[in-house]
């Protein structure tokens, strides 16, 4: 491929990937931390406060993946400890969001690769751009979900993606003699 075609392929791949990422972000909004957590702060500067620490509550809260927090009195002193699960709830919502992004990305990526494979030969640079862009979209979705997957699940997901690309390559891109 000459340099113009390589540049066009890379440009289409990168811009297609960015387009899909930002389109999905515009349509499907990610969870916001502040929608789950808001820390109340004291109204004044506490000087002579006695901390009302509850060891049993703190241990149970830690075990349940919560955070020990306090209400504040009018002097700004910490009173009435409680367990706040906002971070845990946000992490669960974000994990679900990332899994959904992975599935959306996988579908768009596979469609992009298929489009690239079936475009006519006279637009080879454009077809290659869609294939490469589909691979980048798949990679982006996979990276997002990796944090939420276990070690074995990561290997399985990567294995399936690799087998899929090899199969597509074997069926459609193999050299025809």
BALUM-443130 format. One record per residue: residue number from 1; x, z, y of N, C-alpha, C in turn; residue in three letters. Coordinates in nm, 4 decimals, always signed. Each point is the difference from the previous one (the first is absolute). Example, Ala and Ser with C-alpha at 12.3 -4.5 7.8 and 13.67 -1.06 7.14 Angstrom:
<1, <+1.3190, +0.7800, -0.5690>, <-0.0890, +0.0000, +0.1190>, <+0.0900, +0.0000, +0.1200>, "ALA">
<2, <-0.0350, -0.0720, +0.1050>, <+0.0820, +0.0060, +0.1190>, <-0.0770, +0.0730, +0.1090>, "SER">
REM end
This chain:
<1, <+0.0850, +0.0000, -0.1179>, <-0.0850, +0.0000, +0.1179>, <+0.0897, +0.0000, +0.1244>, "UNK">
<2, <-0.0359, -0.0783, +0.0960>, <+0.0784, -0.0004, +0.1224>, <-0.0334, +0.1226, +0.0836>, "UNK">
<3, <+0.0840, +0.0263, +0.1005>, <-0.0094, +0.1227, +0.0787>, <-0.1351, +0.0159, +0.0698>, "UNK">
<4, <-0.0614, -0.1082, +0.0461>, <-0.1316, +0.0087, +0.0649>, <-0.1039, +0.0521, -0.0978>, "UNK">
<5, <+0.0065, -0.0476, -0.1220>, <-0.0971, +0.0439, -0.0998>, <+0.0234, +0.1461, -0.0393>, "UNK">
<6, <+0.1261, +0.0395, -0.0111>, <+0.0312, +0.1397, -0.0315>, <-0.0511, +0.0905, +0.1122>, "UNK">
<7, <+0.0258, -0.0383, +0.1239>, <-0.0476, +0.0783, +0.1145>, <-0.1524, +0.0092, +0.0009>, "UNK">
<8, <-0.0666, -0.1114, -0.0270>, <-0.1461, +0.0000, -0.0047>, <-0.0513, +0.0904, -0.1123>, "UNK">
<9, <+0.0623, -0.0069, -0.1155>, <-0.0384, +0.0847, -0.1135>, <+0.0140, +0.1477, +0.0352>, "UNK">
<10, <+0.1140, +0.0389, +0.0549>, <+0.0232, +0.1400, +0.0358>, <-0.0972, +0.0432, +0.1097>, "UNK">
<11, <-0.0193, -0.0866, +0.1001>, <-0.0931, +0.0328, +0.1081>, <-0.1413, +0.0222, -0.0503>, "UNK">
<12, <-0.0474, -0.0896, -0.0846>, <-0.1352, +0.0157, -0.0558>, <-0.0087, +0.1273, -0.0833>, "UNK">
<13, <+0.1005, +0.0255, -0.0804>, <-0.0015, +0.1183, -0.0860>, <-0.0062, +0.1288, +0.0818>, "UNK">
<14, <+0.0853, +0.0107, +0.0997>, <+0.0049, +0.1217, +0.0815>, <-0.1276, +0.0153, +0.0820>, "UNK">
<15, <-0.0421, -0.1073, +0.0670>, <-0.1206, +0.0090, +0.0831>, <-0.1262, +0.0207, -0.0834>, "UNK">
<16, <-0.0066, -0.0616, -0.1169>, <-0.1142, +0.0223, -0.0896>, <-0.0060, +0.1474, -0.0406>, "UNK">
<17, <+0.1140, +0.0551, -0.0355>, <+0.0055, +0.1412, -0.0404>, <-0.0440, +0.0903, +0.1146>, "UNK">
<18, <+0.0547, -0.0214, +0.1181>, <-0.0387, +0.0813, +0.1161>, <-0.1485, -0.0172, +0.0330>, "UNK">
<19, <-0.0480, -0.1226, -0.0078>, <-0.1412, -0.0262, +0.0262>, <-0.0889, +0.0801, -0.0950>, "UNK">
<20, <+0.0305, -0.0040, -0.1280>, <-0.0809, +0.0728, -0.0982>, <+0.0085, +0.1502, +0.0225>, "UNK">
<21, <+0.1206, +0.0528, +0.0231>, <+0.0174, +0.1436, +0.0218>, <-0.0817, +0.0464, +0.1206>, "UNK">
<22, <+0.0115, -0.0715, +0.1117>, <-0.0714, +0.0414, +0.1206>, <-0.1496, -0.0292, -0.0074>, "UNK">
<23, <-0.0395, -0.1029, -0.0710>, <-0.1420, -0.0272, -0.0198>, <-0.0648, +0.1125, -0.0801>, "UNK">
<24, <+0.0627, +0.0383, -0.1081>, <-0.0536, +0.1098, -0.0820>, <-0.0043, +0.1286, +0.0811>, "UNK">
<25, <+0.1056, +0.0267, +0.0773>, <+0.0031, +0.1206, +0.0829>, <-0.1110, -0.0014, +0.1053>, "UNK">
<26, <-0.0311, -0.1167, +0.0545>, <-0.1055, -0.0107, +0.1011>, <-0.1379, +0.0190, -0.0605>, "UNK">
<27, <-0.0179, -0.0450, -0.1230>, <-0.1308, +0.0080, -0.0656>, <-0.0195, +0.1331, -0.0722>, "UNK">
<28, <+0.1046, +0.0477, -0.0644>, <-0.0084, +0.1189, -0.0851>, <+0.0939, +0.1058, +0.0566>, "UNK">
<29, <-0.0542, +0.0890, +0.0812>, <+0.0803, +0.0968, +0.0732>, <+0.0532, +0.1101, -0.0916>, "UNK">
<30, <+0.1234, +0.0367, +0.0237>, <+0.0622, +0.1058, -0.0796>, <-0.0487, +0.1365, +0.0469>, "UNK">
<31, <+0.0056, +0.0993, -0.0899>, <-0.0385, +0.1349, +0.0408>, <+0.0966, +0.0526, +0.1070>, "UNK">
<32, <-0.0519, +0.0728, +0.0946>, <+0.0813, +0.0590, +0.1069>, <+0.0153, +0.1497, -0.0257>, "UNK">
<33, <+0.1214, +0.0483, +0.0125>, <+0.0290, +0.1410, -0.0251>, <-0.0852, +0.0911, +0.0885>, "UNK">
<34, <-0.0149, -0.0363, +0.1265>, <-0.0745, +0.0842, +0.0930>, <-0.1487, +0.0075, -0.0338>, "UNK">
<35, <-0.0511, -0.0932, -0.0817>, <-0.1391, +0.0093, -0.0435>, <-0.0186, +0.1042, -0.1101>, "UNK">
<36, <+0.1103, +0.0411, -0.0595>, <-0.0059, +0.0993, -0.1072>, <+0.0528, +0.1352, +0.0460>, "UNK">
<37, <+0.0965, -0.0009, +0.0890>, <+0.0672, +0.1238, +0.0393>, <+0.0037, +0.0144, +0.1512>, "UNK">
<38, <-0.0344, +0.1169, +0.0451>, <+0.0202, +0.0352, +0.1410>, <+0.0383, +0.1467, +0.0028>, "UNK">
<39, <+0.1172, +0.0258, +0.0507>, <+0.0527, +0.1361, +0.0024>, <-0.0448, +0.0704, +0.1271>, "UNK">
<40, <-0.0765, +0.1093, -0.0137>, <-0.0337, +0.0763, +0.1209>, <+0.1234, +0.0782, +0.0465>, "UNK">
<41, <+0.0291, -0.0072, +0.1267>, <+0.1147, +0.0714, +0.0544>, <-0.0479, +0.1145, +0.0865>, "UNK">
<42, <+0.0832, +0.1037, +0.0142>, <-0.0420, +0.1146, +0.0816>, <-0.0202, -0.0397, +0.1456>, "UNK">
<43, <-0.0922, +0.0705, +0.0635>, <-0.0310, -0.0303, +0.1400>, <+0.1016, +0.0619, +0.0950>, "UNK">
<44, <+0.0698, +0.1022, -0.0443>, <+0.0992, +0.0650, +0.0848>, <+0.1248, +0.0289, -0.0831>, "UNK">
<45, <+0.1005, +0.0539, +0.0638>, <+0.1258, +0.0288, -0.0673>, <-0.0065, +0.1392, -0.0630>, "UNK">
<46, <-0.0022, +0.0063, -0.1340>, <-0.0087, +0.1319, -0.0641>, <+0.1323, +0.0766, +0.0133>, "UNK">
<47, <-0.0113, +0.1258, +0.0405>, <+0.1212, +0.0810, +0.0144>, <+0.0034, +0.1145, -0.0996>, "UNK">
<48, <-0.1047, +0.0764, -0.0104>, <-0.0030, +0.1151, -0.0904>, <-0.1088, -0.0188, -0.1047>, "UNK">
<49, <+0.0241, -0.0915, -0.0909>, <-0.1000, -0.0294, -0.1025>, <+0.0455, +0.0537, -0.1346>, "UNK">
<50, <-0.0941, +0.0456, -0.0785>, <+0.0249, +0.0395, -0.1374>, <-0.0489, -0.1125, -0.0892>, "UNK">
<51, <+0.0865, -0.0485, -0.0853>, <-0.0375, -0.1095, -0.0887>, <-0.0834, +0.0533, -0.1149>, "UNK">
<52, <-0.1151, -0.0595, -0.0211>, <-0.0912, +0.0370, -0.1074>, <+0.0285, -0.0914, -0.1186>, "UNK">
<53, <+0.1118, +0.0273, -0.0717>, <+0.0440, -0.0863, -0.1094>, <-0.0618, +0.0461, -0.1313>, "UNK">
<54, <-0.0534, -0.0934, -0.0769>, <-0.0634, +0.0301, -0.1272>, <+0.0775, -0.0741, -0.1093>, "UNK">
<55, <+0.0840, +0.0710, -0.0734>, <+0.0883, -0.0609, -0.1006>, <-0.0791, -0.0707, -0.1100>, "UNK">
<56, <-0.1071, +0.0596, -0.0482>, <-0.0813, -0.0632, -0.1056>, <-0.0615, -0.1314, +0.0485>, "UNK">
<57, <-0.0541, +0.0013, +0.1213>, <-0.0571, -0.1213, +0.0573>, <+0.1078, -0.1065, +0.0180>, "UNK">
<58, <+0.1170, +0.0413, +0.0461>, <+0.1098, -0.0948, +0.0218>, <+0.0425, -0.0652, -0.1310>, "UNK">
<59, <+0.0128, +0.0784, -0.1062>, <+0.0406, -0.0550, -0.1299>, <-0.1063, -0.0938, -0.0563>, "UNK">
<60, <-0.1266, +0.0420, +0.0075>, <-0.1087, -0.0851, -0.0496>, <-0.0097, -0.1288, +0.0806>, "UNK">
<61, <+0.0178, +0.0129, +0.1288>, <-0.0062, -0.1162, +0.0885>, <+0.1116, -0.0992, -0.0353>, "UNK">
<62, <+0.1199, +0.0499, -0.0195>, <+0.1134, -0.0853, -0.0369>, <-0.0261, -0.0674, -0.1347>, "UNK">
<63, <-0.0534, +0.0760, -0.0934>, <-0.0306, -0.0534, -0.1338>, <-0.1035, -0.1123, +0.0074>, "UNK">
<64, <-0.0967, +0.0127, +0.0912>, <-0.1065, -0.0993, +0.0148>, <+0.0365, -0.1125, +0.0978>, "UNK">
<65, <+0.1266, -0.0056, +0.0413>, <+0.0526, -0.1017, +0.0916>, <-0.0626, +0.0074, +0.1390>, "UNK">
<66, <-0.0285, +0.1206, +0.0423>, <-0.0517, +0.0206, +0.1353>, <+0.1081, +0.0581, +0.0895>, "UNK">
<67, <-0.0372, +0.0254, +0.1243>, <+0.0922, +0.0597, +0.0957>, <-0.0644, +0.1256, +0.0568>, "UNK">
<68, <+0.0763, +0.1091, +0.0016>, <-0.0508, +0.1246, +0.0563>, <-0.0037, -0.0131, +0.1518>, "UNK">
<69, <-0.1163, +0.0207, +0.0564>, <-0.0191, -0.0092, +0.1455>, <-0.0715, +0.1261, +0.0475>, "UNK">
<70, <-0.0082, +0.0103, +0.1305>, <-0.0617, +0.1181, +0.0593>, <-0.0951, -0.0410, +0.1113>, "UNK">
<71, <-0.1001, +0.0821, +0.0192>, <-0.0807, -0.0075, +0.1214>, <+0.0737, +0.0839, +0.1041>, "UNK">
<72, <-0.0331, -0.0185, +0.1262>, <+0.0674, +0.0723, +0.1076>, <-0.1009, +0.0806, +0.0798>, "UNK">
<73, <+0.0434, +0.1203, +0.0408>, <-0.0875, +0.0797, +0.0864>, <+0.0237, -0.0378, +0.1460>, "UNK">
<74, <-0.0674, +0.0697, +0.0907>, <+0.0084, -0.0359, +0.1420>, <+0.1390, +0.0211, +0.0599>, "UNK">
<75, <+0.0843, +0.0821, -0.0647>, <+0.1377, +0.0191, +0.0490>, <+0.0961, -0.1037, -0.0593>, "UNK">
<76, <-0.0496, -0.0836, -0.0888>, <+0.0855, -0.1001, -0.0633>, <+0.0666, +0.0489, -0.1271>, "UNK">
<77, <-0.0441, +0.1133, -0.0511>, <+0.0575, +0.0554, -0.1227>, <-0.0672, -0.0619, -0.1225>, "UNK">
<78, <+0.0821, -0.0172, -0.1038>, <-0.0524, -0.0549, -0.1249>, <-0.0811, +0.1071, -0.0717>, "UNK">
<79, <-0.1249, -0.0347, -0.0317>, <-0.0872, +0.0903, -0.0752>, <-0.0727, -0.0802, -0.1067>, "UNK">
<80, <-0.0582, +0.0669, -0.0934>, <-0.0884, -0.0619, -0.0978>, <+0.0629, -0.1226, -0.0683>, "UNK">
<81, <+0.0954, +0.0230, -0.0919>, <+0.0636, -0.1129, -0.0684>, <-0.0990, -0.0753, -0.0896>, "UNK">
<82, <+0.0217, -0.1293, -0.0119>, <-0.0828, -0.0823, -0.0868>, <+0.0853, -0.1135, -0.0554>, "UNK">
<83, <-0.0498, -0.0607, -0.1063>, <+0.0709, -0.1113, -0.0619>, <-0.0600, -0.1312, +0.0497>, "UNK">
<84, <+0.0847, -0.0831, +0.0567>, <-0.0437, -0.1282, +0.0550>, <+0.0451, -0.1116, -0.0952>, "UNK">
<85, <-0.0943, -0.0801, -0.0451>, <+0.0290, -0.1070, -0.0961>, <+0.0038, -0.1376, +0.0661>, "UNK">
<86, <+0.0144, -0.0035, +0.1318>, <-0.0080, -0.1278, +0.0696>, <+0.1105, -0.0962, -0.0431>, "UNK">
<87, <+0.1226, +0.0474, -0.0163>, <+0.1108, -0.0895, -0.0411>, <-0.0244, -0.0551, -0.1391>, "UNK">
<88, <-0.0475, +0.0838, -0.0887>, <-0.0301, -0.0451, -0.1362>, <-0.1111, -0.1045, +0.0022>, "UNK">
<89, <-0.1034, +0.0255, +0.0782>, <-0.1118, -0.0944, +0.0101>, <+0.0450, -0.1323, +0.0621>, "UNK">
<90, <+0.0863, +0.0084, +0.1024>, <+0.0534, -0.1218, +0.0612>, <+0.0856, -0.0775, -0.1003>, "UNK">
<91, <+0.0859, +0.0702, -0.0739>, <+0.0844, -0.0665, -0.1000>, <-0.0840, -0.0702, -0.1057>, "UNK">
<92, <-0.1094, +0.0632, -0.0427>, <-0.0882, -0.0624, -0.0992>, <-0.0674, -0.1249, +0.0575>, "UNK">
<93, <-0.0461, +0.0080, +0.1237>, <-0.0637, -0.1164, +0.0638>, <+0.1017, -0.1122, +0.0194>, "UNK">
<94, <+0.1218, +0.0343, +0.0387>, <+0.1044, -0.0998, +0.0207>, <+0.0424, -0.0639, -0.1323>, "UNK">
<95, <+0.0042, +0.0788, -0.1048>, <+0.0329, -0.0522, -0.1326>, <-0.1051, -0.1009, -0.0457>, "UNK">
<96, <-0.1269, +0.0337, +0.0202>, <-0.1086, -0.0919, -0.0359>, <+0.0101, -0.1278, +0.0835>, "UNK">
<97, <+0.0285, +0.0149, +0.1283>, <+0.0153, -0.1147, +0.0896>, <+0.1136, -0.0903, -0.0486>, "UNK">
<98, <+0.1147, +0.0580, -0.0338>, <+0.1142, -0.0795, -0.0460>, <-0.0305, -0.0740, -0.1301>, "UNK">
<99, <-0.0747, +0.0634, -0.0896>, <-0.0386, -0.0686, -0.1244>, <-0.0920, -0.1175, +0.0299>, "UNK">
<100, <-0.0932, +0.0192, +0.0924>, <-0.0877, -0.1106, +0.0386>, <+0.0792, -0.1136, +0.0649>, "UNK">
<101, <+0.0958, +0.0353, +0.0848>, <+0.0862, -0.1015, +0.0627>, <+0.0771, -0.0762, -0.1076>, "UNK">
<102, <+0.0458, +0.0701, -0.1016>, <+0.0714, -0.0662, -0.1090>, <-0.0888, -0.1044, -0.0675>, "UNK">
<103, <-0.1235, +0.0362, -0.0319>, <-0.0903, -0.0939, -0.0678>, <-0.0366, -0.1180, +0.0905>, "UNK">
<104, <-0.0242, +0.0283, +0.1272>, <-0.0285, -0.1081, +0.0946>, <+0.1201, -0.0938, +0.0092>, "UNK">
<105, <+0.1192, +0.0575, +0.0154>, <+0.1228, -0.0794, +0.0110>, <+0.0240, -0.0823, -0.1256>, "UNK">
<106, <-0.0241, +0.0593, -0.1155>, <+0.0224, -0.0717, -0.1259>, <-0.0921, -0.1217, -0.0096>, "UNK">
<107, <-0.1249, +0.0164, +0.0364>, <-0.0950, -0.1114, -0.0062>, <+0.0402, -0.1104, +0.0983>, "UNK">
<108, <+0.0288, +0.0380, +0.1240>, <+0.0403, -0.0987, +0.1009>, <+0.1298, -0.0680, -0.0423>, "UNK">
<109, <+0.0941, +0.0763, -0.0534>, <+0.1289, -0.0559, -0.0415>, <-0.0165, -0.1018, -0.1125>, "UNK">
<110, <-0.0797, +0.0338, -0.0989>, <-0.0210, -0.0919, -0.1128>, <-0.0700, -0.1273, +0.0479>, "UNK">
<111, <-0.0986, +0.0158, +0.0876>, <-0.0676, -0.1190, +0.0549>, <+0.0974, -0.0866, +0.0799>, "UNK">
<112, <+0.0850, +0.0638, +0.0774>, <+0.0988, -0.0742, +0.0790>, <+0.0976, -0.0755, -0.0900>, "UNK">
<113, <+0.0447, +0.0647, -0.1044>, <+0.0916, -0.0655, -0.0941>, <-0.0689, -0.1182, -0.0676>, "UNK">
<114, <-0.1244, +0.0188, -0.0409>, <-0.0752, -0.1090, -0.0652>, <-0.0190, -0.1164, +0.0967>, "UNK">
<115, <-0.0361, +0.0297, +0.1271>, <-0.0141, -0.1062, +0.1002>, <+0.1319, -0.0750, +0.0139>, "UNK">
<116, <+0.1092, +0.0738, +0.0091>, <+0.1310, -0.0624, +0.0125>, <+0.0363, -0.0870, -0.1186>, "UNK">
<117, <-0.0409, +0.0414, -0.1182>, <+0.0309, -0.0776, -0.1207>, <-0.0807, -0.1286, -0.0086>, "UNK">
<118, <-0.1197, -0.0012, +0.0566>, <-0.0872, -0.1162, -0.0138>, <-0.0003, -0.0924, +0.1224>, "UNK">
<119, <+0.0761, +0.0350, +0.1039>, <+0.0104, -0.0917, +0.1137>, <+0.0781, -0.1238, -0.0438>, "UNK">
<120, <-0.0290, -0.1153, +0.0573>, <+0.0685, -0.1227, -0.0416>, <+0.1507, +0.0043, +0.0295>, "UNK">
<121, <+0.0736, -0.0813, -0.0732>, <+0.1461, -0.0059, +0.0114>, <+0.0484, -0.0385, +0.1393>, "UNK">
<122, <-0.0787, -0.0789, +0.0747>, <+0.0467, -0.0455, +0.1303>, <+0.0011, +0.1114, +0.1049>, "UNK">
<123, <-0.0543, +0.1182, -0.0318>, <+0.0064, +0.1155, +0.0897>, <+0.0724, +0.1152, -0.0704>, "UNK">
<124, <+0.1106, -0.0338, -0.0615>, <+0.0750, +0.0957, -0.0813>, <+0.0466, +0.1220, +0.0794>, "UNK">
<125, <+0.0416, -0.0182, +0.1239>, <+0.0464, +0.1122, +0.0823>, <-0.1152, +0.0965, +0.0293>, "UNK">
<126, <-0.1179, -0.0542, +0.0252>, <-0.1178, +0.0842, +0.0254>, <-0.0398, +0.0727, -0.1288>, "UNK">
<127, <+0.0001, -0.0721, -0.1100>, <-0.0333, +0.0611, -0.1289>, <+0.0973, +0.1129, -0.0324>, "UNK">
<128, <+0.1277, -0.0259, +0.0212>, <+0.1015, +0.1032, -0.0253>, <-0.0204, +0.1206, +0.0912>, "UNK">
<129, <-0.0418, -0.0245, +0.1238>, <-0.0285, +0.1091, +0.0927>, <-0.1135, +0.0883, -0.0487>, "UNK">
<130, <-0.1050, -0.0628, -0.0538>, <-0.1110, +0.0787, -0.0552>, <+0.0421, +0.0783, -0.1241>, "UNK">
<131, <+0.0816, -0.0591, -0.0830>, <+0.0477, +0.0704, -0.1193>, <+0.0866, +0.1193, +0.0405>, "UNK">
<132, <+0.0972, -0.0258, +0.0857>, <+0.0893, +0.1065, +0.0456>, <-0.0784, +0.1062, +0.0772>, "UNK">
<133, <-0.0939, -0.0422, +0.0848>, <-0.0843, +0.0945, +0.0729>, <-0.0840, +0.0851, -0.0936>, "UNK">
<134, <-0.0542, -0.0617, -0.1057>, <-0.0757, +0.0754, -0.0989>, <+0.0858, +0.1052, -0.0689>, "UNK">
<135, <+0.1225, -0.0362, -0.0303>, <+0.0920, +0.0960, -0.0624>, <+0.0289, +0.1151, +0.0963>, "UNK">
<136, <+0.0194, -0.0298, +0.1287>, <+0.0248, +0.1055, +0.0992>, <-0.1218, +0.0904, +0.0185>, "UNK">
<137, <-0.1198, -0.0570, +0.0001>, <-0.1220, +0.0808, +0.0117>, <-0.0127, +0.0917, -0.1225>, "UNK">
<138, <+0.0289, -0.0537, -0.1177>, <-0.0036, +0.0805, -0.1224>, <+0.1024, +0.1125, +0.0071>, "UNK">
<139, <+0.1187, -0.0302, +0.0486>, <+0.1052, +0.1006, +0.0150>, <-0.0429, +0.1090, +0.0976>, "UNK">
<140, <-0.0588, -0.0393, +0.1118>, <-0.0440, +0.0971, +0.0996>, <-0.1063, +0.0943, -0.0574>, "UNK">
<141, <-0.0956, -0.0541, -0.0726>, <-0.1032, +0.0838, -0.0612>, <+0.0569, +0.0926, -0.1054>, "UNK">
<142, <+0.0946, -0.0507, -0.0753>, <+0.0629, +0.0808, -0.1051>, <+0.0796, +0.1152, +0.0605>, "UNK">
<143, <+0.0750, -0.0280, +0.1048>, <+0.0795, +0.1047, +0.0644>, <-0.0904, +0.1105, +0.0547>, "UNK">
<144, <-0.1144, -0.0367, +0.0554>, <-0.0920, +0.1007, +0.0563>, <-0.0532, +0.0948, -0.1066>, "UNK">
<145, <-0.0262, -0.0509, -0.1185>, <-0.0610, +0.0833, -0.1033>, <+0.1045, +0.0752, -0.0826>, "UNK">
<146, <+0.1259, -0.0366, +0.0128>, <+0.1047, +0.0597, -0.0833>, <+0.0070, +0.1514, +0.0122>, "UNK">
<147, <-0.0196, +0.0534, +0.1180>, <+0.0083, +0.1442, +0.0209>, <-0.1018, +0.0736, -0.0864>, "UNK">
<148, <-0.1145, -0.0614, -0.0211>, <-0.1092, +0.0654, -0.0719>, <+0.0022, -0.0256, -0.1509>, "UNK">
<149, <+0.0956, -0.0781, -0.0468>, <+0.0083, -0.0309, -0.1419>, <+0.1052, +0.0865, -0.0678>, "UNK">
<150, <-0.0212, +0.0271, -0.1266>, <+0.1003, +0.0701, -0.0783>, <+0.1100, -0.0959, -0.0430>, "UNK">
<151, <+0.1050, +0.0541, -0.0583>, <+0.1137, -0.0821, -0.0422>, <-0.0422, -0.1098, -0.0970>, "UNK">
<152, <-0.0796, +0.0334, -0.0976>, <-0.0425, -0.0976, -0.1001>, <-0.0926, -0.1053, +0.0615>, "UNK">
<153, <-0.0920, +0.0442, +0.0857>, <-0.0925, -0.0933, +0.0652>, <+0.0739, -0.1010, +0.0867>, "UNK">
<154, <+0.1066, +0.0448, +0.0661>, <+0.0804, -0.0914, +0.0821>, <+0.0585, -0.1121, -0.0856>, "UNK">
<155, <+0.0533, +0.0385, -0.1142>, <+0.0603, -0.0982, -0.0904>, <-0.1066, -0.0972, -0.0503>, "UNK">
<156, <-0.1168, +0.0513, -0.0344>, <-0.1082, -0.0842, -0.0505>, <-0.0447, -0.1000, +0.1077>, "UNK">
<157, <-0.0207, +0.0485, +0.1229>, <-0.0445, -0.0887, +0.1086>, <+0.1041, -0.1085, +0.0250>, "UNK">
<158, <+0.1265, +0.0394, +0.0107>, <+0.1053, -0.0997, +0.0229>, <+0.0116, -0.0971, -0.1172>, "UNK">
<159, <-0.0162, +0.0501, -0.1213>, <+0.0052, -0.0863, -0.1180>, <-0.1116, -0.1030, +0.0001>, "UNK">
<160, <-0.1210, +0.0435, +0.0327>, <-0.1138, -0.0925, +0.0055>, <+0.0237, -0.1063, +0.1073>, "UNK">
<161, <+0.0460, +0.0434, +0.1173>, <+0.0258, -0.0963, +0.1073>, <+0.1090, -0.0991, -0.0391>, "UNK">
<162, <+0.1047, +0.0487, -0.0633>, <+0.1090, -0.0878, -0.0423>, <-0.0463, -0.0989, -0.1060>, "UNK">
<163, <-0.0740, +0.0476, -0.0986>, <-0.0517, -0.0884, -0.1045>, <-0.0932, -0.1046, +0.0613>, "UNK">
<164, <-0.0839, +0.0407, +0.0946>, <-0.0908, -0.0929, +0.0658>, <+0.0776, -0.1105, +0.0724>, "UNK">
<165, <+0.1022, +0.0371, +0.0751>, <+0.0789, -0.1000, +0.0711>, <+0.0768, -0.0911, -0.0963>, "UNK">
<166, <+0.0536, +0.0563, -0.1061>, <+0.0710, -0.0820, -0.0987>, <-0.0972, -0.0961, -0.0675>, "UNK">
<167, <-0.1188, +0.0478, -0.0347>, <-0.1001, -0.0851, -0.0648>, <-0.0417, -0.1139, +0.0934>, "UNK">
<168, <-0.0269, +0.0342, +0.1269>, <-0.0370, -0.1038, +0.0973>, <+0.1140, -0.0999, +0.0142>, "UNK">
<169, <+0.1206, +0.0500, +0.0098>, <+0.1160, -0.0880, +0.0110>, <+0.0156, -0.0893, -0.1210>, "UNK">
<170, <-0.0219, +0.0540, -0.1164>, <+0.0136, -0.0779, -0.1225>, <-0.1076, -0.1079, -0.0096>, "UNK">
<171, <-0.1214, +0.0360, +0.0372>, <-0.1112, -0.0938, -0.0118>, <+0.0004, -0.1070, +0.1089>, "UNK">
<172, <+0.0381, +0.0361, +0.1214>, <-0.0166, -0.0928, +0.1113>, <+0.1303, -0.0492, +0.0631>, "UNK">
<173, <+0.1062, +0.0744, -0.0066>, <+0.1200, -0.0355, +0.0745>, <+0.1115, -0.0520, -0.0903>, "UNK">
<174, <-0.0191, +0.0060, -0.1296>, <+0.1066, -0.0437, -0.0904>, <+0.0369, -0.1467, +0.0269>, "UNK">
<175, <+0.1240, -0.0282, -0.0249>, <+0.0498, -0.1363, +0.0204>, <-0.0691, -0.0953, -0.0950>, "UNK">
<176, <-0.0479, -0.1091, +0.0549>, <-0.0651, -0.1043, -0.0822>, <+0.0979, -0.1140, -0.0154>, "UNK">
<177, <+0.0400, -0.0270, -0.1231>, <+0.0995, -0.1045, -0.0248>, <-0.0651, -0.1256, -0.0466>, "UNK">
REM end
